[in-house]
């Protein structure tokens, strides 16, 4: 998925955030942090994250809040989160391209 349009994706996902009443600012901050890691990984289909780095980048101070929010983002289909339980490998993340979704086509 290396042909992600950065601006279209963010515009579409922020529109989705605005209509999704389940989200709070912590979910959005976490998603933006994950999006940035996805960007630095050249928009690969899947990439691995380090919880401490993501928590620091997203300004989340509580492990329980982090785990709750990342699981909810996955459950609500913003991402696909596969925990590794291995601190040397990190958890696997798959981001979905909102910039080429049906939602994006409806908004243009």
C-alpha positions as CSV (number, residue, x, y, z in Angstrom):
1,X,0.0,0.0,0.0
2,X,2.9,2.3,-0.7
3,X,0.9,4.7,-2.8
4,X,-1.1,6.2,0.1
5,X,-2.1,9.8,-0.5
6,X,-1.1,11.4,2.8
7,X,-3.5,14.4,2.6
8,X,-6.5,12.5,1.2
9,X,-6.1,9.9,3.9
10,X,-5.9,12.4,6.7
11,X,-8.9,14.4,5.4
12,X,-11.0,11.2,5.1
13,X,-10.0,9.8,8.5
14,X,-10.6,13.2,10.2
15,X,-14.0,13.3,8.7
16,X,-14.7,9.8,10.0
17,X,-13.5,10.9,13.4
18,X,-15.9,13.9,13.4
19,X,-18.9,11.6,12.9
20,X,-17.8,8.7,15.3
21,X,-19.1,9.5,18.8
22,X,-17.2,6.6,20.3
23,X,-13.8,8.4,19.9
24,X,-12.2,10.6,22.5
25,X,-9.1,12.8,22.1
26,X,-6.9,9.9,23.3
27,X,-8.0,7.6,20.4
28,X,-7.3,10.4,17.9
29,X,-3.9,11.1,19.4
30,X,-3.0,7.4,19.3
31,X,-4.2,7.1,15.7
32,X,-2.2,10.1,14.6
33,X,0.9,8.6,16.3
34,X,0.3,5.3,14.5
35,X,-0.2,7.1,11.2
36,X,3.1,8.9,11.7
37,X,4.9,5.5,12.3
38,X,3.1,4.1,9.3
39,X,4.5,7.1,7.3
40,X,8.0,6.5,8.5
41,X,7.6,2.9,7.5
42,X,6.8,4.0,4.0
43,X,3.2,3.0,4.2
44,X,4.0,-0.7,4.3
45,X,1.0,-3.1,4.6
46,X,2.1,-4.0,8.1
47,X,4.7,-2.7,10.5
48,X,5.8,-3.2,14.1
49,X,5.6,-0.8,17.0
50,X,7.2,-0.3,20.3
51,X,4.5,0.6,23.0
52,X,6.8,3.0,24.8
53,X,7.6,5.0,21.6
54,X,3.9,5.1,20.6
55,X,2.8,6.2,24.1
56,X,5.5,8.9,24.2
57,X,4.6,10.2,20.7
58,X,0.8,10.2,21.4
59,X,1.3,11.7,24.9
60,X,-0.5,8.8,26.6
61,X,0.8,8.3,30.1
62,X,-1.1,5.2,31.2
63,X,-0.5,1.6,29.9
64,X,-4.1,0.7,30.6
65,X,-5.4,3.7,28.6
66,X,-3.0,2.8,25.8
67,X,-4.1,-0.8,25.7
68,X,-7.8,0.1,25.9
69,X,-7.6,2.7,23.1
70,X,-5.5,0.6,20.7
71,X,-7.8,-2.4,21.2
72,X,-10.9,-0.2,20.6
73,X,-9.3,1.3,17.4
74,X,-8.8,-2.2,16.2
75,X,-12.3,-3.3,17.2
76,X,-13.8,-0.3,15.4
77,X,-11.8,-1.1,12.2
78,X,-9.5,2.0,12.2
79,X,-6.5,-0.3,12.4
80,X,-5.7,-4.0,12.8
81,X,-3.7,-4.6,16.0
82,X,-2.0,-7.9,16.7
83,X,-0.2,-7.9,20.0
84,X,3.1,-9.8,20.1
85,X,3.7,-10.2,23.9
86,X,7.3,-10.1,22.9
87,X,9.1,-6.9,23.9
88,X,11.9,-7.5,21.3
89,X,9.5,-7.8,18.4
90,X,6.8,-5.3,19.1
91,X,3.1,-5.5,18.2
92,X,2.0,-5.7,14.5
93,X,-0.1,-2.9,13.1
94,X,-2.0,-2.8,9.8
95,X,-3.5,0.6,8.8
96,X,-6.4,0.9,6.5
97,X,-6.3,3.4,3.7
98,X,-9.1,5.8,4.3
99,X,-7.9,8.0,1.4
100,X,-9.2,5.5,-1.2
101,X,-12.2,4.3,0.6
102,X,-15.8,4.6,-0.4
103,X,-16.1,7.4,2.2
104,X,-13.4,9.4,0.4
105,X,-15.3,9.0,-2.9
106,X,-18.5,10.3,-1.3
107,X,-16.7,13.3,0.1
108,X,-15.2,14.5,-3.2
